[in-house]
């Protein structure tokens, strides 16, 4: 396993549960993603810059607020913003940027 496998696994667990929930709440997956992405901020930023797919970023955006609230990291916020601007699908990009803007307000990082 490389150092990014855990990141992929927690997001893929959230994605795979999406079709099974049918309006349910993926709380367990959200908590797991937050825990993984707040454990080592530097490694998280490298993963976001170098490895995360557009779809994974889309699902990770569901917990941007919690991640930024726990880390209070302006560098992580900047990394998320830079990566979000590179998302190819316009609808995905807009949703991710909206989540990021909401997370800024919740976390108090500007």
Secondary structure, 3 states (H helix, E strand, C coil): CCCCHHHHHHHHHHHHHHHHHCCCCCHHHHHHHHHHHHHCHHHHHHHHHHCCCHHHHHHHHHHHHHHHHHHCCHHHHHHHHHHHCCCCCHHHHHHHHHHHHHHHHHHCCC
